[in-house]
Amino acid sequence: MQVSPRAAIIGVTGFVGRGLPSLLAEKGMATTGVSRAGSGQLPGVDQWQAPDRLNLAGHHAVINLAGEPIDQRWTAQTRIRFHASRVGLTQRVVQAISDLSPAERPKVLVNASAVGFYGDRHDEILTETAQRGDGYLADLCAEWEEAALAAESLGVRVVRLRIGIVLGKEGSAFKKLLFVFKLGIGGRLGSGKQWMPWIHVADLRGAIVHAVFSESLHGPINGAAPNPERNADFNRKLAAALHRPAIFPAPGFALRLVIGEFGGALLAGQRALPKALERDGFQFHFPTLESALKDLL
């Protein structure tokens, strides 16, 4: 009996991860779920592992989406968790791969990163060849990606997925936006001129599956739609879709006062374009914000 190829998904119970097993199953790939929550019922997942007991032997792919949510105050304690859940866990994944014989090792590692890699770049167009930026998030993402890159020396194709703002009905970012705008108190953040690289969750999941199966895709890829929006335009279009006003701006100093350094990150902009995905033939189902909002609302 022929055995189906298998993928291990770290963070499979998360917002993005839980939609992947069924997509992989459609392409004939089985899924091992890796989660701190332990085994559970999730369509497409027939095996479970704990993150601290990784056994990746015989897996064709590893998809690592783990990471402590960044949308909270950046204290000394949360910074430790940010680092451990990104850099530390990725290092453990690569070590687990290294412990295997070459014949047992996965063929591809799709490892999450973020557009924060670029820092605050104003109107600069950012393709995957752009240099890293400055600041805490850029430093964290660079170290995160460096940890994943170590798998290349083991003969593994590594894809570093720089993810933008993910829009989906069950996503925390989109839920918070809807809550504010439905109350009629939404508006631009700071000047509103900063670029927002966003992506519909269905396209992000599709891009991950594409990365697993496309042997020509490697290196950094921007997990963002081809049409980023300035913050003021994003909020205006969201408010219009909800038939609500967008007249209550949040001054930059107030954001920093209320939520600290994360408030500063909300004022940073990245005009990130998914050139690597487009060159590799990936087709976005929701290339514009209007099409994404029409689907989600």
Secondary structure, DSSP 8 states (H G I E B T S, - for coil): -----EEEEETTTSTTGGGHHHHHHHTT-EEEEE-TT-S---TTEEEEE-GGG---TT-SEEEE-----SSS---HHHHHHHHIIIIIHHHHHHHHHHTS-TTTS-SEEEEEEEGGGG---TT-EE-TTS----SHHHHHHHHHHHHHHGGGGGT-EEEEEEE-EEE-TT-HHHHHHHHHHHTT----BTTS-SEE-EEEHHHHHHHHHHHHH-TT--EEEEES-SS-EEHHHHHHHHHHHHT------B-HHHHHHHHTHHHHHHH---EE--HHHHHTT---S--SHHHHHHHH-
